[in-house]
Amino acid sequence: MADFSVAARLNALPITALHRKATMVIGIGFFFDLYESFLSGILAVTLTEELGGSATAKKLLLASVYVGSFFGALIMSRVADRIGRRTAFLATLAVYSVFSLLGAFSNSVELLIVARFLAGVGIGAELPLGAVYLADLLPSAVRGRFVALAFTVGFCGMPVAGFAGMALAPAAPLGIAGWRWLLGAGAVGAVLIWFLRRTLPESPRWLESVGRQAEADEATRRFERLAGDRAREPVELEPERERLSLRQLFAGQWRKRTVMLWIFHVFQTVGYYGFGTMVPLVLQQKGFEVTSTLTYTALSYLGYPVGSLLSVPIMERGERKWLVCGGALAMIAFGLAFGFTTSAVLIAVFGFCYTLSSNVFSNAYHAYEVEIFPTSVRATAAGSAYSISRLTNAAMPFLLVPVLDLAGSASLFAVIVAAMVLVIVDVAVLGPRTTGRSLESISYSGR
């Protein structure tokens, strides 16, 4: 085995207990990222009444975690390519847990906004870094499926945020306001995940890419020992030709993929997170009380883990880029239906269907975006593009709330539809094929 490259040896492996452990541990980290992100809309509905604050403060509260996530994704993704995937995601969890706990003890909207911003810095790179790490480890034949499994675990954080908000936001267990429990739970969970992640190996592909061959060999042997005689004979792959710099992402054959991914993240955010964070405000605008709003929001959020689970068996059955486009098309249909209906039952049904289809879309693109660049810049390319989505998310309250207030929910969803149409065109025209192919063959193919 040692005569072959690390990439060839990893692709020859069956799924082992260590692959499954890594998938689960990364997935639980995703859980707290998505829990944190979707807590914003719930906090905006309930919190300003207790701590006070203007309409601008509500928008800043919605935006703060996303602005922090922009900086976190931009910085920590580069760190992951320079000093290691494992080191980077341990650092992100540590920062998130400290400042999420600080947020729980905030006594003013201003302090809470600052704490949410800094927690966002910690957790901003969690999704792209976790997906990059799993892509580095997993055999090409099951890469998409296991990334989808990790996100399925993660997406349970959305309905948990919804139902926990419904139960705790109006309450004060032990005399402590419910929103403080919501933030504190995220901080404690992140600490537990930090200890679990310390037991995971560094990415063998990354170790090989920086010349740490002995460590790469030992990390790969850890998987091979678990596989035993189930491992196939490796088939040598074309090695990575060079370590790319950040500047090279905007030159030659990489320019089209970089531009595609940046355009994608500007607009997918409007459809995906725009719905999740704006639903509580949309329901308020439709005339529902806070308690009913939180109930319907929680029911809508159930679609996230269900859609993610449904994506698992189809991730390897068709080309990933077309799965992304198909998910976006379903989001358009259900988003328009949700925007126009006033029936409580249909609101719950269309909200559930929208979130279900959005997570087929989400799982496909999270697997897709970490497949199309070489190991040396994989985290930087995916993380920098993802950081743009965080910035778009931060701007959305200032763009979408006025649309909702001035023109109503139908106009809001028309904006979302337009964004998703641009996403479909972008990926269909510029995106390469990836399903079932080795990372190395994808990296240096123009198709």
C-alpha positions, 0 to 999 in steps of 0.5 A: 500500500505504501507504494501508492499515493495517499489519495489512491489508498483512501479511495480503495478503502471501504467505509470503516468505523473511523469514517462513520465516527468522523461523519457523526462528529462533524455532523454534530458540529454542523448541528450547532452551526445551524442551530445558531444560524436559525436562532436569529429569527427567533431571537429577533421576534422575542428578544427586543421586547425584553431588552428593548431596542429600535427597529434598527437594533432588530435588524442588527441582531439578525445580521450580527452573527452573519457578519461575524460568520463572514470573517470567520469563514474567510479567515479560518478556511485559509488557516485550514489550508495552511495549518490543517483542517483539524486545528482550524475546526477546533479553534472555531468551536472554542471561539463560538462556545466562549462568545455564545455563553457571553451572549447568554449573559448579555444585559443589553441589545448592544452587548448581545449584538457584539456577542453574536458577532463574535460567536459568528466569527467562531462558527462561520467556517464550520460548514465548509471546513467540515465538508472539506474534511470529510471530502478529504477522507471519504472514498469517491464512490460514497463521498456525496452520500456521507457528506449528506449524512453529516448534514442530516445530523446537522439539520436536526439543529433547525427544528430543535431551534424552532421547537426550543424557541417555541417552548423556552422563548415565552418562559423563564425556567428557574427564573432565567429568561428562555432566550438565555437558555437557548444561547447557553445550550449552544455554548455547552454543546460546542464544548462537548464537540470540541473534546470529541473532535480532538480524537479525529485524525488530521486529513491525510490528503492535507498532510501529503499536500504539505509534504508531511508524508510520514504523518500522512502515511500513518493517518492513512494506515489508521483507516487501513488497519480498520479496513483489514482485507476489505480494502481493494487494490489501489488504482494510482491517480494523477497527482496534484501538479502543484500547490496553488496560491489564493491568486491562482483561483482567479486565473486559468482553468480555476477562474470559471469555477471560482466565479461560478461558486461566488455567484452561487453563494450571493444568490443561494443565500437569499433563497435558503437562509432568507426563508429560514430567518424571515419566516417568523417575521412573514408570519407576524406580518400575516397577522399571527401571534408570537406563539402561533408564529413560533409554532408554525416556524418550528413545523416548517423547520421539520422539513430540514432534517427530513429533506436532508435524509431524503437526499442521502440515497440519491446523492450518488445516483445522478450528477450533483450539479443537476441535483443542485438545480432540481432542488432550486427549482422545487424551492421556487415552486413551494416558496411562491405557494407559501408567499401567497397563501393565508391558510394556517394549514397550507402555511405549515404544508408549504413551509415544510415542503420548501424546507424539505426541498431546500435541503436536497439542494443544500446537501448537494451543493455542500458536497459539490463545492468542496469537490471542484478544487485541489487539496492545497486550496480546497478549504480556501476556495470553498470557505471564501465563497461561503463567506460571501453567503454570510455577508449576503445573509447579514445584508438580508434583514436590511433588504428583505425586511423593507420588502416585506413591510412595504410590499408584503410576503408575495413580493418577498418571495418573488425576490427569492424566486428571482435569486434561485433562477440565477442560481440554476443558470449559474450552476447549469452553465458553469459547473463541472461534473463531479459525481463518482469521480476522484477529487484528483480527476475533478481538480484537473478536468475542465468538464 
